[in-house]
Amino acid sequence: MTPFRLARTAVFAAVCLGLGAAAHMLGGATVPAEAGVGAFALAFAAAYPLAGRERSLAVILPLLAGLQVLLHLMFSLSHAVLPPDGPADPHHLADHLHSGLVPSLGMLITHGWAVGLTALWLARGEAALWGLLRRLAIRLLVLWLPLLVTPFFTPPATTEPLILRSAVLRYVVSRRGPPRVVTA
């Protein structure tokens, strides 16, 4: 069960990172590689304890929203600490803290829509995956149950062999086969 849990966690972390990085880049910023790796690790660590069983939209939505807030802060602070043009200075950090960490109303609405749609998409995928696994388990059970429930002993054989008799059906019309050849 652990490989399945790891795969589900990795998918959630990748979707969460992709959503956060895409929103950050659409906002006009870049995502440093170190921040991307740290964001993936954060999303992976937050999702792993919840990946043991099927989760609904009520669990996925708050987790995704909370992680998006943390990723926004992480990406914004990574720009403030590691500016692209050189070492960090206190003025750059103060300017970015006032402009980048406090989101505008448009950014909140955009993040809200993106998080809501992505959470709905993940919840539908989760339901489809678990529905498929349940149907697969039932199919395997139906296939393997007769083999598992076979009796451990065979009934004693009768001493008389069965006599096979042909059964003549009363209302059978035999018209199968190729048509008759008519000679004139």
C-alpha positions in Angstrom: 0.0 0.0 0.0 3.0 2.3 0.5 3.8 2.7 -3.2 0.2 3.6 -3.9 0.2 6.1 -1.0 3.5 7.7 -2.2 2.2 8.0 -5.8 -1.0 9.7 -4.6 1.0 12.0 -2.4 3.4 12.9 -5.2 0.5 13.7 -7.6 -1.1 16.0 -5.0 2.2 17.7 -4.3 3.0 18.2 -8.0 -0.5 19.6 -8.6 -0.2 21.9 -5.6 3.3 23.1 -6.7 2.2 23.6 -10.3 -0.8 25.6 -9.2 1.2 27.8 -6.9 4.1 28.3 -9.3 1.8 29.0 -12.2 -0.1 31.6 -10.2 3.1 33.2 -9.0 4.5 33.4 -12.5 1.3 34.7 -13.9 1.5 37.4 -11.3 4.8 38.5 -12.9 7.4 36.8 -10.6 9.7 33.9 -11.0 10.1 30.8 -8.9 13.6 30.0 -7.8 14.6 26.3 -8.0 15.3 26.1 -4.3 11.9 27.5 -3.5 10.3 25.0 -5.9 12.0 22.1 -4.3 11.1 23.3 -0.8 7.5 23.9 -1.9 7.3 20.4 -3.3 8.7 18.9 0.0 6.3 21.0 2.0 3.3 19.9 0.0 4.5 16.3 0.1 4.9 16.3 3.9 1.5 17.9 4.4 -0.3 15.4 2.1 1.4 12.2 3.0 -0.5 11.6 6.4 -3.8 12.1 4.6 -3.1 9.9 1.6 -3.9 6.6 3.3 -7.6 6.4 2.2 -10.1 8.2 0.0 -10.5 11.9 0.7 -13.5 14.1 -0.2 -13.7 17.7 -1.3 -14.2 18.7 2.4 -10.6 17.5 3.2 -8.9 18.4 -0.1 -10.1 22.0 -0.4 -8.8 23.3 3.0 -5.5 21.4 2.6 -5.0 22.8 -0.9 -6.0 26.4 0.2 -3.7 26.3 3.2 -0.8 25.0 1.2 -1.4 27.7 -1.5 -1.1 30.4 1.2 2.1 28.8 2.5 3.5 28.5 -1.0 2.7 32.1 -1.7 4.5 33.2 1.4 7.4 30.9 0.5 7.8 32.2 -3.0 7.4 35.8 -2.0 10.0 35.5 0.8 12.4 33.6 -1.6 12.3 36.7 -3.9 12.9 39.0 -1.0 15.8 37.0 0.4 17.3 36.0 -3.0 16.8 38.9 -5.4 17.7 38.0 -9.0 20.1 41.0 -9.4 22.5 40.4 -6.5 22.7 40.0 -2.7 19.7 41.0 -0.6 19.5 44.5 0.9 17.1 45.6 3.6 15.3 48.1 1.4 14.5 45.4 -1.2 13.2 43.1 1.6 11.0 45.9 3.1 9.6 46.8 -0.3 8.7 43.2 -1.1 7.2 42.5 2.3 4.8 45.4 1.9 3.9 44.6 -1.7 4.2 40.8 -2.2 3.1 39.2 1.0 -0.2 41.1 1.4 -2.3 40.0 -1.6 -4.6 42.3 -3.5 -8.3 41.6 -3.9 -7.8 40.4 -7.5 -5.1 38.0 -6.4 -7.3 36.6 -3.6 -10.2 36.1 -6.1 -7.9 34.5 -8.6 -6.3 32.2 -6.0 -9.7 31.3 -4.7 -11.1 30.3 -8.1 -7.9 28.4 -8.9 -7.9 26.6 -5.6 -11.6 25.8 -5.8 -11.5 24.4 -9.3 -8.3 22.4 -8.6 -9.7 21.0 -5.4 -12.9 20.0 -7.3 -10.8 18.4 -10.0 -8.7 16.5 -7.5 -11.7 15.3 -5.5 -13.4 14.0 -8.7 -10.2 12.2 -9.6 -10.0 10.8 -6.2 -13.6 9.5 -6.4 -12.9 8.0 -9.8 -9.7 6.3 -8.7 -11.3 4.7 -5.6 -14.4 3.7 -7.6 -12.2 2.0 -10.1 -10.3 0.2 -7.4 -13.5 -1.0 -5.7 -14.8 -2.3 -9.0 -11.5 -4.1 -9.7 -11.6 -5.7 -6.2 -15.1 -7.0 -6.8 -14.2 -8.4 -10.2 -11.2 -10.1 -8.8 -13.3 -11.5 -5.9 -15.8 -12.8 -8.4 -13.1 -14.5 -10.4 -11.1 -16.0 -7.6 -13.9 -16.8 -5.1 -14.9 -20.1 -6.8 -11.3 -21.2 -6.7 -11.0 -20.4 -3.0 -14.2 -22.0 -1.9 -13.7 -25.4 -3.5 -14.5 -28.2 -1.2 -11.6 -29.9 0.5 -13.0 -33.3 -0.3 -14.8 -34.8 -3.3 -18.0 -36.6 -2.9 -17.8 -40.4 -3.3 -18.3 -41.6 -6.9 -21.3 -43.7 -7.7 -20.5 -47.3 -8.7 -22.8 -47.3 -11.8 -21.7 -45.4 -14.8 -24.1 -43.0 -16.2 -25.9 -44.1 -19.4 -26.1 -41.4 -22.0 -29.2 -41.4 -24.1 -29.9 -39.3 -27.0 -32.9 -37.0 -26.5 -35.2 -36.6 -29.5 -36.8 -33.2 -29.5 -40.4 -33.3 -30.6 -40.7 -29.9 -32.3 -37.3 -29.4 -33.9 -37.1 -28.2 -37.5 -33.8 -29.0 -38.9 -33.0 -26.5 -41.6 -29.4 -25.8 -40.9 -26.7 -26.2 -43.6 -26.4 -25.3 -47.2 -29.4 -25.3 -49.5 -30.2 -28.5 -51.4 -28.9 -28.8 -54.9 -31.8 -29.1 -57.3 -31.1 -31.0 -60.5 -33.4 -30.7 -63.5 
